[in-house]
Amino acid sequence: MKLLIFAASLALCAPALAFKSKAFYGGVGYFSQNSLNRVANKPSGDAGFLGTSMYALNLKYDVAITYDWYLAGRFSITPIARESAADSAKNTMMHLYFPFGQNFADRGFSGWEWFVGPGLIRYTIQGKGGTTVLSNGTGTATFGLPGKSVTVQNVTLNTGLAWNLENSRFGLDVIIEGAMSDKRSEDLMLTYDYRFGGGF
């Protein structure tokens, strides 16, 4: 019970404004590619809610436009590459976007913010080369693996919500790749960021 009272008191002490002018954040994120598209990523062929996962490092900087509207540039990168199936390639991601956001303080939701804006996401797939042995009907066979690097870039539309408590920020981003295309895909990113400077 004491823990609940303590948590409630922290929530009530949340800052009146979520976005803060000239605030600089650094943090981590859980990036789930193709989250809402129910892509099969298991040997059984079952489709899960979450897609292919990677872990990101994030940088964010807020610039005030008006009293409660902000431009919040953000950069994410996955420093540890994700291995493809059968360890055939390494995958990394970089995402740069510039959402416009608004504080919810005037609406009675202290510490909350929402945001929407464009961005550019870039995937790099680095093939390992060499060969691998895979099942081939009743036996096995040796297959070649690509050894070159391929880069894919997509324009993104990004939106989401975040809650701020003191210097900490907890966010949920929805990233739509190719929003105007019938081949669009949706990604999710859960983030934790810490304010290292500015915005005080």
DRENMI-657879 format. One record per residue: residue number from 1; residue in three letters; chain; x, y, z of N, C-alpha, C in turn. Coordinates in pm, 1 decimal. Example, Ala and Ser with C-alpha at 12.3 -4.5 7.8 and 13.67 -1.06 7.14 Angstrom:
REM DRENMI-657879
PT, 1, ALA, A, 1319.0, -569.0, 780.0, 1230.0, -450.0, 780.0, 1320.0, -330.0, 780.0 .
PT, 2, SER, A, 1285.0, -225.0, 708.0, 1367.0, -106.0, 714.0, 1290.0, 3.0, 787.0 .
REM end
This chain:
REM DRENMI-657879
PT, 1, MET, A, 82.7, -120.3, 0.0, 0.0, 0.0, 0.0, 87.1, 126.7, 0.0 .
PT, 2, LYS, A, 195.3, 122.3, 80.3, 284.5, 238.4, 85.5, 348.1, 264.7, -50.3 .
PT, 3, LEU, A, 377.8, 154.8, -121.5, 437.2, 169.4, -254.5, 340.9, 238.5, -350.5 .
PT, 4, LEU, A, 210.9, 204.1, -342.8, 110.3, 267.7, -428.5, 97.3, 416.7, -397.4 .
PT, 5, ILE, A, 98.6, 450.5, -269.8, 88.5, 591.3, -230.0, 209.8, 669.0, -280.3 .
PT, 6, PHE, A, 328.2, 606.2, -268.6, 450.4, 670.9, -316.7, 445.1, 693.5, -467.5 .
PT, 7, ALA, A, 400.4, 590.7, -543.1, 391.5, 602.6, -689.1, 291.5, 710.6, -728.7 .
PT, 8, ALA, A, 178.0, 716.9, -658.1, 77.0, 818.3, -688.4, 130.3, 958.5, -661.4 .
PT, 9, SER, A, 206.4, 974.0, -553.1, 261.5, 1105.8, -522.5, 363.3, 1149.5, -627.1 .
PT, 10, LEU, A, 441.1, 1053.4, -680.3, 534.1, 1086.8, -788.2, 459.8, 1133.0, -912.3 .
PT, 11, ALA, A, 350.3, 1062.9, -945.8, 272.3, 1099.2, -1064.2, 213.3, 1238.8, -1050.1 .
PT, 12, LEU, A, 167.3, 1273.8, -928.0, 109.1, 1405.6, -905.8, 214.8, 1515.6, -910.7 .
PT, 13, CYS, A, 340.2, 1476.0, -887.7, 448.9, 1573.3, -893.3, 508.1, 1587.8, -1032.5 .
PT, 14, ALA, A, 446.1, 1523.7, -1131.5, 498.5, 1531.7, -1268.3, 501.1, 1676.3, -1314.8 .
PT, 15, PRO, A, 594.7, 1713.5, -1399.1, 604.2, 1852.2, -1443.2, 481.2, 1894.8, -1521.1 .
PT, 16, ALA, A, 451.2, 2025.0, -1514.7, 331.9, 2074.4, -1582.2, 344.0, 2060.7, -1733.2 .
PT, 17, LEU, A, 466.2, 2071.7, -1784.3, 487.1, 2063.4, -1928.1, 576.4, 1944.5, -1960.9 .
PT, 18, ALA, A, 538.9, 1871.2, -2066.4, 618.4, 1755.8, -2108.4, 734.0, 1801.5, -2196.9 .
PT, 19, PHE, A, 701.6, 1863.8, -2312.4, 806.7, 1921.9, -2395.5, 867.2, 2040.5, -2321.4 .
PT, 20, LYS, A, 998.2, 2055.0, -2331.4, 1065.9, 2167.7, -2268.4, 1164.9, 2225.8, -2368.8 .
PT, 21, SER, A, 1159.6, 2357.0, -2388.4, 1243.7, 2420.5, -2489.2, 1392.0, 2397.6, -2462.1 .
PT, 22, LYS, A, 1464.4, 2359.9, -2567.4, 1608.9, 2335.6, -2564.7, 1647.9, 2219.4, -2474.1 .
PT, 23, ALA, A, 1555.9, 2127.7, -2450.9, 1586.7, 2008.5, -2371.0, 1654.0, 1903.8, -2458.8 .
PT, 24, PHE, A, 1760.1, 1842.5, -2406.2, 1834.8, 1739.2, -2478.2, 1818.7, 1606.2, -2405.5 .
PT, 25, TYR, A, 1777.8, 1502.7, -2480.6, 1752.6, 1371.0, -2422.7, 1840.8, 1265.1, -2488.7 .
PT, 26, GLY, A, 1875.1, 1164.3, -2412.3, 1937.8, 1043.3, -2464.0, 1867.2, 924.2, -2402.5 .
PT, 27, GLY, A, 1855.3, 815.5, -2478.5, 1783.4, 702.3, -2423.0, 1795.3, 576.5, -2506.1 .
PT, 28, VAL, A, 1708.8, 481.8, -2474.4, 1708.3, 351.1, -2540.5, 1567.5, 321.4, -2590.6 .
PT, 29, GLY, A, 1558.6, 229.5, -2686.0, 1428.5, 194.2, -2741.3, 1420.9, 48.8, -2783.0 .
PT, 30, TYR, A, 1299.2, -4.1, -2778.4, 1269.5, -138.5, -2829.2, 1193.4, -119.0, -2959.6 .
PT, 31, PHE, A, 1257.8, -149.5, -3072.3, 1200.1, -128.0, -3204.5, 1145.1, -259.3, -3257.8 .
PT, 32, SER, A, 1017.3, -259.6, -3294.5, 951.4, -379.3, -3347.0, 904.3, -350.6, -3489.1 .
PT, 33, GLN, A, 976.3, -406.1, -3586.8, 946.9, -382.9, -3728.6, 828.5, -468.1, -3773.2 .
PT, 34, ASN, A, 739.2, -408.4, -3854.7, 619.0, -477.9, -3904.5, 531.0, -529.0, -3791.0 .
PT, 35, SER, A, 516.2, -448.7, -3686.7, 443.5, -493.1, -3567.7, 296.9, -521.6, -3593.2 .
PT, 36, LEU, A, 229.9, -434.2, -3666.0, 84.9, -444.6, -3680.5, 43.7, -519.4, -3806.5 .
PT, 37, ASN, A, 140.5, -573.9, -3878.8, 109.8, -639.7, -4005.8, 99.6, -791.0, -3996.0 .
PT, 38, ARG, A, 117.5, -843.0, -3874.8, 105.7, -986.8, -3848.3, 190.2, -1067.8, -3946.5 .
PT, 39, VAL, A, 319.2, -1042.2, -3942.2, 414.1, -1113.3, -4027.1, 455.0, -1243.5, -3959.3 .
PT, 40, ALA, A, 458.1, -1352.0, -4034.9, 502.0, -1480.5, -3981.0, 653.3, -1478.8, -3964.8 .
PT, 41, ASN, A, 699.6, -1495.4, -3841.3, 843.8, -1499.1, -3817.1, 883.5, -1618.7, -3731.3 .
PT, 42, LYS, A, 800.9, -1723.8, -3735.1, 828.5, -1846.9, -3662.5, 830.4, -1963.0, -3761.5 .
PT, 43, PRO, A, 906.5, -2069.1, -3730.5, 910.1, -2184.8, -3820.5, 772.7, -2245.8, -3846.6 .
PT, 44, SER, A, 681.1, -2232.1, -3749.4, 547.0, -2288.4, -3764.3, 461.3, -2208.6, -3861.8 .
PT, 45, GLY, A, 502.7, -2086.3, -3894.8, 424.0, -2000.1, -3982.3, 323.7, -1914.7, -3908.3 .
PT, 46, ASP, A, 316.5, -1928.4, -3774.2, 224.3, -1847.2, -3695.6, 266.3, -1700.4, -3699.0 .
PT, 47, ALA, A, 168.1, -1611.4, -3708.2, 194.2, -1467.1, -3710.2, 173.2, -1410.3, -3571.0 .
PT, 48, GLY, A, 270.0, -1337.5, -3520.3, 258.1, -1276.0, -3389.4, 224.8, -1128.6, -3400.1 .
PT, 49, PHE, A, 186.3, -1068.6, -3286.6, 153.2, -926.0, -3285.1, 278.7, -841.2, -3305.2 .
PT, 50, LEU, A, 385.9, -876.8, -3235.0, 510.2, -802.7, -3249.5, 589.5, -857.6, -3366.5 .
PT, 51, GLY, A, 658.1, -769.1, -3435.2, 735.1, -811.0, -3551.9, 878.4, -843.7, -3516.1 .
PT, 52, THR, A, 969.0, -814.4, -3606.6, 1111.2, -839.2, -3586.7, 1168.5, -731.6, -3495.0 .
PT, 53, SER, A, 1241.9, -772.4, -3392.6, 1285.5, -679.7, -3288.3, 1430.5, -636.9, -3303.3 .
PT, 54, MET, A, 1455.4, -510.9, -3269.9, 1590.6, -455.4, -3259.7, 1592.0, -356.5, -3143.2 .
PT, 55, TYR, A, 1711.5, -326.0, -3094.8, 1725.6, -235.1, -2980.9, 1803.0, -111.4, -3024.9 .
PT, 56, ALA, A, 1747.6, 4.8, -2991.4, 1799.5, 131.0, -3044.6, 1853.6, 222.5, -2935.5 .
PT, 57, LEU, A, 1945.6, 309.3, -2975.7, 1987.7, 424.1, -2896.0, 1923.4, 548.1, -2956.9 .
PT, 58, ASN, A, 1874.8, 639.1, -2871.5, 1798.2, 754.5, -2917.8, 1859.9, 885.6, -2870.3 .
PT, 59, LEU, A, 1850.8, 988.1, -2954.2, 1882.8, 1125.0, -2917.9, 1763.8, 1212.2, -2956.6 .
PT, 60, LYS, A, 1730.5, 1311.4, -2872.2, 1613.3, 1396.0, -2897.6, 1642.6, 1537.4, -2848.6 .
PT, 61, TYR, A, 1593.1, 1636.8, -2925.4, 1612.4, 1776.3, -2888.2, 1483.9, 1853.3, -2916.7 .
PT, 62, ASP, A, 1434.9, 1927.5, -2817.1, 1309.4, 2002.6, -2829.4, 1336.1, 2149.6, -2860.5 .
PT, 63, VAL, A, 1260.4, 2203.4, -2955.1, 1267.1, 2345.8, -2988.7, 1125.7, 2402.9, -2980.6 .
PT, 64, ALA, A, 1106.6, 2508.0, -2901.1, 974.2, 2567.2, -2883.8, 932.2, 2644.0, -3008.4 .
PT, 65, ILE, A, 805.1, 2626.4, -3047.5, 746.1, 2704.1, -3156.3, 650.1, 2807.2, -3097.4 .
PT, 66, THR, A, 561.8, 2762.0, -3009.4, 474.7, 2850.0, -2931.2, 479.6, 2800.7, -2786.8 .
PT, 67, TYR, A, 387.6, 2850.0, -2705.1, 386.8, 2813.3, -2563.3, 381.0, 2662.8, -2542.4 .
PT, 68, ASP, A, 293.8, 2593.7, -2615.1, 280.7, 2449.5, -2591.8, 302.8, 2363.9, -2716.7 .
PT, 69, TRP, A, 350.3, 2423.7, -2826.9, 383.6, 2347.7, -2947.9, 534.9, 2344.3, -2966.9 .
PT, 70, TYR, A, 584.1, 2227.4, -3006.8, 728.2, 2207.4, -3017.7, 764.5, 2129.7, -3143.3 .
PT, 71, LEU, A, 886.5, 2154.1, -3191.6, 949.4, 2068.6, -3291.6, 1053.0, 1986.7, -3215.7 .
PT, 72, ALA, A, 1041.7, 1854.9, -3223.7, 1125.0, 1766.9, -3141.3, 1202.5, 1669.9, -3230.2 .
PT, 73, GLY, A, 1315.1, 1715.7, -3283.8, 1396.3, 1629.6, -3369.3, 1447.8, 1507.8, -3294.8 .
PT, 74, ARG, A, 1446.2, 1393.8, -3362.5, 1484.2, 1268.5, -3296.7, 1565.7, 1181.2, -3392.6 .
PT, 75, PHE, A, 1668.5, 1115.9, -3337.9, 1752.8, 1024.7, -3415.8, 1766.5, 893.5, -3339.6 .
PT, 76, SER, A, 1742.4, 782.9, -3409.4, 1754.7, 649.4, -3349.8, 1847.7, 564.7, -3435.8 .
PT, 77, ILE, A, 1927.3, 481.5, -3370.8, 2018.4, 391.1, -3441.1, 2029.9, 261.0, -3362.2 .
PT, 78, THR, A, 2044.2, 150.5, -3433.7, 2062.7, 21.0, -3367.4, 2211.1, -15.0, -3374.5 .
PT, 79, PRO, A, 2285.5, 4.3, -3264.9, 2430.3, -20.3, -3267.8, 2466.9, -168.3, -3273.9 .
PT, 80, ILE, A, 2377.4, -253.8, -3226.1, 2401.1, -398.3, -3230.6, 2314.7, -455.8, -3341.4 .
PT, 81, ALA, A, 2377.6, -514.4, -3441.4, 2304.0, -567.7, -3556.6, 2221.8, -689.6, -3517.3 .
PT, 82, ARG, A, 2103.6, -700.9, -3580.3, 2019.1, -819.0, -3561.3, 2056.1, -922.8, -3666.1 .
PT, 83, GLU, A, 2067.9, -1047.2, -3622.0, 2099.6, -1156.6, -3713.8, 1974.1, -1200.0, -3789.1 .
PT, 84, SER, A, 1986.5, -1219.4, -3919.5, 1876.3, -1273.5, -3999.5, 1863.0, -1423.0, -3973.9 .
PT, 85, ALA, A, 1757.7, -1481.1, -4030.7, 1736.5, -1624.7, -4017.2, 1858.4, -1700.1, -4067.7 .
PT, 86, ALA, A, 1893.1, -1806.7, -3997.5, 2008.1, -1891.5, -4031.9, 2139.7, -1813.7, -4027.5 .
PT, 87, ASP, A, 2140.6, -1700.8, -3954.8, 2262.0, -1619.6, -3941.4, 2323.1, -1583.0, -4076.5 .
PT, 88, SER, A, 2237.1, -1554.7, -4173.8, 2285.5, -1528.9, -4309.8, 2323.0, -1383.4, -4334.0 .
PT, 89, ALA, A, 2277.1, -1291.5, -4247.9, 2305.1, -1149.1, -4267.8, 2287.1, -1074.3, -4136.8 .
PT, 90, LYS, A, 2341.4, -952.3, -4133.3, 2324.3, -864.8, -4018.4, 2243.4, -743.7, -4061.7 .
PT, 91, ASN, A, 2147.0, -704.0, -3977.2, 2054.3, -595.5, -4008.9, 2068.4, -481.8, -3908.4 .
PT, 92, THR, A, 2076.7, -359.2, -3958.2, 2078.1, -242.1, -3872.0, 1976.6, -139.9, -3923.0 .
PT, 93, MET, A, 1942.5, -43.7, -3837.1, 1841.2, 56.2, -3870.6, 1886.8, 192.8, -3820.7 .
PT, 94, MET, A, 1859.5, 297.7, -3899.5, 1874.0, 436.8, -3857.0, 1744.2, 509.6, -3890.7 .
PT, 95, HIS, A, 1697.8, 594.2, -3800.3, 1572.2, 666.1, -3822.2, 1588.9, 810.2, -3775.4 .
PT, 96, LEU, A, 1563.8, 904.3, -3865.2, 1567.5, 1046.8, -3834.3, 1430.2, 1104.6, -3863.1 .
PT, 97, TYR, A, 1368.7, 1169.3, -3762.7, 1239.0, 1230.9, -3789.5, 1219.0, 1356.9, -3706.4 .
PT, 98, PHE, A, 1124.2, 1437.8, -3754.4, 1101.9, 1570.2, -3698.3, 954.0, 1588.9, -3664.9 .
PT, 99, PRO, A, 909.3, 1531.8, -3554.7, 768.1, 1546.6, -3519.1, 737.9, 1682.6, -3456.0 .
PT, 100, PHE, A, 618.1, 1731.3, -3483.8, 562.8, 1845.6, -3412.8, 482.0, 1789.8, -3296.8 .
PT, 101, GLY, A, 498.6, 1848.5, -3178.9, 429.6, 1795.0, -3061.8, 363.7, 1902.9, -2980.1 .
PT, 102, GLN, A, 273.1, 1859.2, -2894.6, 198.4, 1951.9, -2809.7, 187.6, 1895.4, -2668.9 .
PT, 103, ASN, A, 203.3, 1983.8, -2569.9, 182.4, 1944.7, -2431.1, 33.9, 1935.1, -2400.4 .
PT, 104, PHE, A, -0.8, 1841.9, -2312.2, -139.8, 1823.9, -2269.6, -169.9, 1895.2, -2138.4 .
PT, 105, ALA, A, -75.3, 1974.1, -2085.7, -91.4, 2031.3, -1952.1, -218.4, 2114.4, -1939.0 .
PT, 106, ASP, A, -252.0, 2193.1, -2042.3, -370.2, 2279.4, -2035.9, -499.9, 2200.5, -2039.3 .
PT, 107, ARG, A, -492.5, 2072.9, -2070.4, -612.2, 1988.5, -2077.3, -623.5, 1896.7, -1955.7 .
PT, 108, GLY, A, -543.6, 1922.1, -1854.6, -552.6, 1844.8, -1731.3, -472.6, 1716.3, -1730.3 .
PT, 109, PHE, A, -384.9, 1696.1, -1829.0, -302.6, 1574.9, -1834.3, -156.1, 1614.7, -1815.3 .
PT, 110, SER, A, -119.9, 1647.4, -1693.7, 13.7, 1695.7, -1664.1, 119.6, 1591.4, -1699.1 .
PT, 111, GLY, A, 224.2, 1636.6, -1768.3, 334.2, 1547.8, -1803.5, 316.1, 1472.3, -1933.3 .
PT, 112, TRP, A, 198.8, 1482.7, -1996.8, 171.9, 1408.1, -2120.6, 197.6, 1495.4, -2243.1 .
PT, 113, GLU, A, 234.7, 1429.6, -2352.9, 254.6, 1497.0, -2481.1, 208.8, 1405.0, -2593.7 .
PT, 114, TRP, A, 175.4, 1463.2, -2708.0, 150.2, 1384.9, -2829.0, 230.6, 1449.0, -2941.2 .
PT, 115, PHE, A, 256.4, 1373.2, -3047.0, 340.6, 1425.3, -3154.3, 308.8, 1354.6, -3285.1 .
PT, 116, VAL, A, 338.5, 1424.2, -3396.3, 321.4, 1367.6, -3530.4, 416.5, 1441.0, -3624.6 .
PT, 117, GLY, A, 474.2, 1367.4, -3719.6, 564.3, 1432.4, -3813.5, 632.9, 1335.1, -3907.4 .
PT, 118, PRO, A, 703.1, 1389.0, -4008.4, 768.0, 1305.8, -4110.8, 907.4, 1261.3, -4068.0 .
PT, 119, GLY, A, 956.8, 1159.8, -4138.4, 1091.4, 1111.8, -4110.8, 1145.2, 1028.2, -4225.0 .
PT, 120, LEU, A, 1265.7, 979.9, -4205.8, 1331.8, 893.4, -4303.8, 1397.8, 779.1, -4228.2 .
PT, 121, ILE, A, 1364.7, 655.8, -4267.5, 1422.3, 537.8, -4203.1, 1510.8, 465.1, -4303.5 .
PT, 122, ARG, A, 1620.7, 412.0, -4253.8, 1717.5, 345.0, -4341.4, 1757.5, 211.2, -4279.5 .
PT, 123, TYR, A, 1741.7, 105.1, -4357.6, 1783.9, -28.5, -4315.5, 1906.6, -69.3, -4396.5 .
PT, 124, THR, A, 2002.6, -130.8, -4330.6, 2118.9, -186.7, -4398.8, 2126.1, -335.9, -4368.8 .
PT, 125, ILE, A, 2134.3, -416.0, -4474.0, 2145.9, -561.1, -4461.1, 2281.9, -601.3, -4517.2 .
PT, 126, GLN, A, 2366.3, -653.7, -4430.5, 2501.1, -693.9, -4470.6, 2509.4, -845.7, -4476.2 .
PT, 127, GLY, A, 2515.4, -900.5, -4597.7, 2526.0, -1044.8, -4613.9, 2660.7, -1096.6, -4566.9 .
PT, 128, LYS, A, 2661.0, -1217.9, -4512.5, 2785.3, -1274.9, -4460.4, 2865.3, -1348.6, -4566.8 .
PT, 129, GLY, A, 2799.7, -1388.0, -4675.3, 2868.9, -1465.5, -4777.2, 2891.1, -1608.8, -4731.9 .
PT, 130, GLY, A, 2961.2, -1684.8, -4813.1, 2988.7, -1823.9, -4779.2, 2872.9, -1914.3, -4816.1 .
PT, 131, THR, A, 2862.3, -2026.3, -4748.4, 2756.9, -2124.3, -4776.4, 2691.7, -2169.6, -4647.5 .
PT, 132, THR, A, 2574.9, -2231.6, -4660.9, 2505.7, -2292.4, -4548.1, 2439.0, -2420.1, -4595.3 .
PT, 133, VAL, A, 2418.1, -2512.3, -4503.2, 2353.4, -2639.5, -4534.3, 2210.9, -2635.1, -4481.2 .
PT, 134, LEU, A, 2113.6, -2657.9, -4569.9, 1972.4, -2653.1, -4533.5, 1902.7, -2780.1, -4579.7 .
PT, 135, SER, A, 1786.8, -2805.4, -4518.8, 1705.6, -2919.4, -4560.3, 1659.1, -2899.9, -4703.5 .
PT, 136, ASN, A, 1653.2, -3011.7, -4778.1, 1611.9, -3006.6, -4917.8, 1529.1, -3131.4, -4947.3 .
PT, 137, GLY, A, 1402.6, -3123.8, -4906.9, 1317.1, -3241.4, -4924.5, 1354.0, -3349.3, -4824.5 .
PT, 138, THR, A, 1402.5, -3461.9, -4872.6, 1436.5, -3573.2, -4783.5, 1580.1, -3567.4, -4733.3 .
PT, 139, GLY, A, 1659.7, -3475.5, -4783.2, 1799.3, -3466.4, -4741.9, 1840.7, -3323.6, -4717.2 .
PT, 140, THR, A, 1967.6, -3296.2, -4737.1, 2019.5, -3160.9, -4720.5, 2096.7, -3120.1, -4845.7 .
PT, 141, ALA, A, 2115.0, -2990.0, -4859.0, 2190.9, -2937.4, -4971.8, 2265.7, -2812.9, -4926.7 .
PT, 142, THR, A, 2370.4, -2780.1, -4996.4, 2450.6, -2662.1, -4966.2, 2405.4, -2545.8, -5054.1 .
PT, 143, PHE, A, 2378.2, -2433.3, -4988.8, 2330.8, -2314.3, -5059.6, 2428.4, -2199.4, -5035.8 .
PT, 144, GLY, A, 2445.4, -2115.6, -5137.7, 2529.0, -1997.4, -5124.6, 2456.1, -1885.5, -5051.7 .
PT, 145, LEU, A, 2529.5, -1803.7, -4977.5, 2473.1, -1689.0, -4906.8, 2526.0, -1560.4, -4969.6 .
PT, 146, PRO, A, 2440.5, -1459.8, -4987.5, 2487.9, -1333.3, -5045.7, 2591.2, -1267.7, -4955.0 .
PT, 147, GLY, A, 2687.0, -1202.8, -5016.6, 2792.6, -1139.5, -4938.6, 2795.3, -988.4, -4949.3 .
PT, 148, LYS, A, 2703.5, -929.3, -5023.4, 2706.7, -783.8, -5041.5, 2614.0, -713.7, -4942.7 .
PT, 149, SER, A, 2627.6, -581.7, -4937.7, 2545.5, -498.3, -4850.3, 2434.4, -431.6, -4931.1 .
PT, 150, VAL, A, 2314.1, -429.5, -4875.1, 2198.6, -367.0, -4939.7, 2139.4, -264.0, -4844.0 .
PT, 151, THR, A, 2105.7, -146.5, -4897.0, 2045.4, -40.6, -4816.2, 1907.7, -6.3, -4871.0 .
PT, 152, VAL, A, 1810.8, 5.3, -4780.0, 1673.2, 40.5, -4816.5, 1633.5, 163.9, -4736.7 .
PT, 153, GLN, A, 1573.1, 263.4, -4803.5, 1526.7, 384.5, -4735.9, 1378.1, 404.7, -4762.2 .
PT, 154, ASN, A, 1306.5, 445.8, -4658.2, 1163.6, 472.8, -4669.8, 1129.6, 603.4, -4599.7 .
PT, 155, VAL, A, 1036.5, 678.4, -4657.3, 979.6, 795.0, -4589.4, 879.3, 744.0, -4486.5 .
PT, 156, THR, A, 879.8, 804.9, -4368.2, 791.3, 759.6, -4261.0, 698.1, 871.3, -4215.0 .
PT, 157, LEU, A, 584.7, 829.9, -4162.1, 493.7, 917.7, -4089.2, 491.1, 865.2, -3946.7 .
PT, 158, ASN, A, 521.0, 952.1, -3851.3, 539.7, 908.7, -3712.9, 441.0, 979.4, -3621.7 .
PT, 159, THR, A, 385.0, 904.7, -3528.2, 295.0, 962.9, -3430.3, 308.5, 885.6, -3300.0 .
PT, 160, GLY, A, 261.3, 944.9, -3192.0, 270.2, 873.5, -3065.4, 237.5, 960.3, -2946.2 .
PT, 161, LEU, A, 254.9, 899.1, -2829.3, 230.3, 962.9, -2700.5, 350.5, 940.1, -2610.6 .
PT, 162, ALA, A, 369.1, 1029.4, -2513.6, 475.0, 1009.7, -2414.4, 431.7, 1071.1, -2282.3 .
PT, 163, TRP, A, 485.0, 1014.7, -2175.1, 460.3, 1065.4, -2040.1, 593.7, 1100.0, -1977.3 .
PT, 164, ASN, A, 600.5, 1217.4, -1915.6, 724.0, 1266.0, -1855.3, 710.3, 1275.8, -1704.1 .
PT, 165, LEU, A, 813.9, 1228.8, -1634.8, 819.6, 1237.5, -1489.0, 957.8, 1287.9, -1451.6 .
PT, 166, GLU, A, 962.8, 1410.3, -1398.9, 1091.0, 1473.4, -1369.8, 1177.1, 1474.9, -1497.0 .
PT, 167, ASN, A, 1292.4, 1409.5, -1496.0, 1380.7, 1409.7, -1613.3, 1363.1, 1287.9, -1702.2 .
PT, 168, SER, A, 1270.1, 1199.5, -1669.3, 1248.5, 1076.9, -1746.2, 1130.1, 1091.4, -1840.7 .
PT, 169, ARG, A, 1141.4, 1025.6, -1955.7, 1035.5, 1028.6, -2056.7, 1008.9, 886.7, -2105.1 .
PT, 170, PHE, A, 881.7, 844.1, -2100.8, 840.5, 711.6, -2146.1, 748.7, 729.5, -2266.9 .
PT, 171, GLY, A, 787.5, 674.5, -2381.7, 712.0, 700.9, -2503.6, 673.1, 576.6, -2580.8 .
PT, 172, LEU, A, 567.7, 590.9, -2660.3, 524.9, 488.7, -2756.0, 511.9, 556.8, -2891.3 .
PT, 173, ASP, A, 593.2, 514.0, -2987.6, 591.9, 568.8, -3123.1, 529.9, 468.0, -3218.9 .
PT, 174, VAL, A, 442.4, 515.6, -3306.6, 392.9, 435.8, -3418.9, 458.4, 492.8, -3544.3 .
PT, 175, ILE, A, 530.6, 408.8, -3616.5, 606.2, 450.4, -3735.2, 543.3, 384.8, -3857.3 .
PT, 176, ILE, A, 489.0, 465.4, -3947.8, 424.7, 412.9, -4068.6, 519.5, 435.1, -4186.0 .
PT, 177, GLU, A, 564.8, 327.2, -4246.4, 653.7, 334.6, -4362.6, 570.8, 327.5, -4490.5 .
PT, 178, GLY, A, 595.8, 420.7, -4583.1, 520.5, 423.1, -4708.0, 372.7, 445.6, -4684.7 .
PT, 179, ALA, A, 338.8, 551.3, -4611.5, 200.6, 574.9, -4568.9, 102.7, 582.8, -4685.1 .
PT, 180, MET, A, 144.9, 631.7, -4801.3, 56.4, 646.6, -4916.2, 58.1, 525.1, -5009.1 .
PT, 181, SER, A, 132.2, 423.2, -4972.0, 146.0, 305.2, -5057.2, 58.0, 191.3, -5007.4 .
PT, 182, ASP, A, 14.1, 104.9, -5099.7, -61.0, -12.7, -5057.4, 32.1, -117.9, -4997.2 .
PT, 183, LYS, A, 162.9, -91.2, -4999.7, 261.1, -180.7, -4938.2, 315.6, -122.9, -4807.6 .
PT, 184, ARG, A, 241.2, -29.2, -4748.7, 288.6, 33.5, -4625.9, 299.3, -69.1, -4512.4 .
PT, 185, SER, A, 382.3, -36.4, -4416.2, 398.7, -121.8, -4298.9, 402.7, -34.2, -4175.0 .
PT, 186, GLU, A, 370.5, -92.4, -4062.4, 366.5, -19.5, -3936.4, 465.1, -81.5, -3837.8 .
PT, 187, ASP, A, 542.2, 4.4, -3773.2, 638.0, -37.5, -3671.8, 600.5, 27.8, -3539.1 .
PT, 188, LEU, A, 647.1, -31.3, -3431.4, 630.0, 26.0, -3298.3, 766.5, 47.1, -3234.9 .
PT, 189, MET, A, 777.1, 152.9, -3154.2, 897.7, 169.9, -3074.6, 859.2, 216.4, -2934.6 .
PT, 190, LEU, A, 900.2, 139.2, -2834.7, 886.2, 178.3, -2695.0, 1017.0, 243.3, -2652.9 .
PT, 191, THR, A, 1009.1, 360.3, -2591.1, 1131.4, 433.1, -2559.9, 1136.6, 477.2, -2414.1 .
PT, 192, TYR, A, 1258.0, 482.8, -2362.8, 1285.4, 551.0, -2236.1, 1397.8, 649.7, -2263.3 .
PT, 193, ASP, A, 1374.0, 776.7, -2232.0, 1474.0, 881.0, -2252.5, 1496.1, 957.4, -2122.7 .
PT, 194, TYR, A, 1617.8, 1005.2, -2106.1, 1652.7, 1085.0, -1988.7, 1700.1, 1222.4, -2034.7 .
PT, 195, ARG, A, 1649.6, 1325.3, -1968.6, 1687.9, 1461.8, -2004.8, 1821.4, 1496.7, -1939.6 .
PT, 196, PHE, A, 1922.5, 1517.6, -2024.1, 2056.4, 1545.7, -1974.0, 2084.6, 1694.9, -1959.8 .
PT, 197, GLY, A, 2008.2, 1778.1, -2028.2, 2034.6, 1920.2, -2017.8, 1927.8, 2003.2, -2084.9 .
PT, 198, GLY, A, 1923.9, 2131.2, -2049.4, 1828.0, 2223.6, -2108.1, 1688.3, 2203.5, -2054.6 .
PT, 199, GLY, A, 1600.8, 2296.3, -2088.9, 1460.2, 2283.4, -2054.8, 1426.9, 2300.0, -1908.8 .
PT, 200, PHE, A, 1514.8, 2359.9, -1832.1, 1488.8, 2373.4, -1688.9, 1419.2, 2504.6, -1658.2 .
REM end
